Amino acid sequence: MSEVVPEAEFGDSGQLTRRILIGLVAGMAIGVAINFLGKDLAISRLLVDDLFYVVGEIFLRSLKLLVVPLVLVSLACGTAALEDVTKLGRIGGKTLGLYLLTTAIAISLAILAAVIVEPGVGFNLPTEALGFTAKESPGFAQIFIEIFPSNPFEAMSEGRMLQVIVFAVLLGIAMTLSGEPGRDLLRLFESSNAVIMKLVFMLMQIAPVGIFCLIAKVFANEGVDAFESLLKYFLLVLAVLFVHAFVTYPLFLVILGGLSPVGFFRKLRAPMSVAFGTASSGATLPVTLRAVEERLGVDRSIASFTIPLGATINMDGTAIMQGVATVFIAQAYGITIGPAGYLTIVLTATLASIGTAGVPGVGTIMLAMVLRQMDLPVEGIGLILGVDRLLDMTRTAVNITGDATVSCIVARGEGKLDLDAFNRD
Ligand code: ASP
């Protein structure tokens, strides 16, 4: 089970969450104020392009710094702690199954909403000269092959998360199987894990300021014009994201896990805020892992596997944007999609969201894959780019909420959820 965490640390987390939320709201307020007063004023540029940019970037880099060492060490220890390797297959199967199921539900909701609301109908933007060229998205075969590392150091230095996950799981299994000679290495990993978690804790102390700067910068730079024509699309994606986060996940928690969603969301406020501020599930990973283990009481053997895997492949929020965007683009170009077409969107958007890396804006690049599959004009992506940043931030918060939901459900099913910690206020 998870190590016992001193009460003081829980108390601190509560205060820290409050400070992070204050940073988030203050960042929005200051950003909007700068935008309103004039983002091109010298003082605005000094604040936004220098101060907020530098501090925000340093915070982001520090988060990213911890991701690879944390996943490697914590997952290797987590796997070793499972003792019985066969459990790994069962946990992996359940996790993947739930990730796929929640994603398919997310896209279906998105498509249903877009078909009813018709955000793209009557859209009269010129179809030529949108000035957007889609980047090439990788094919499925390549995505699959690239799960397997050929060089662990390259995988780590290039931050290829799935490869690091595969290596860490193998290392964890081998450490257990090697018996006595493997113990020393395991102890070294255990001690590194404690040190890295402490680093995460230290970094979290500056999170309120980091979040403030990242968010103030986005809101200061956001153009209001783009929102006018895309308001229906923007609000629709937001609405589906909210429904999925606050209806689908709670239903899953209650029905499959017998767990209360209220405490769940309260404890997830810090990682959700960091996800919103960074628009990156990958960069948020240390914060999500910490909250899921220490505040929600998921045992490390489960959390260290489900959370990094989820941050890499489980992107329900992204799938929602891709679902709404595909229907929106088809409607904007006056192209009709039949029932088989909608099914294709569910399948390809599930795969596209799996292939989306947990970094800002990649979901929109992977949207090209869905559009190509549907024979829809890929330039259509240019239509939605103007409002994508805010949606990216929101969908990233949903993405990590999905990871935490599945992690809690899998842990509950395996008897690896500390209910006292989960229910503790
Ligand atoms: N920014 C998202 C994430 O990191 C991915 C995306 O939708 O672009 O989860």
Boltz pocket constraint, residues with backbone or C-beta under 6 A from the ligand:
constraints:
  - pocket:
      binder: B
      contacts: [[A, 279], [A, 280], [A, 281], [A, 282], [A, 311], [A, 315], [A, 317], [A, 318], [A, 356], [A, 357], [A, 358], [A, 359], [A, 360], [A, 361], [A, 362], [A, 363], [A, 364], [A, 392], [A, 395], [A, 396], [A, 399]]
      max_distance: 6.0
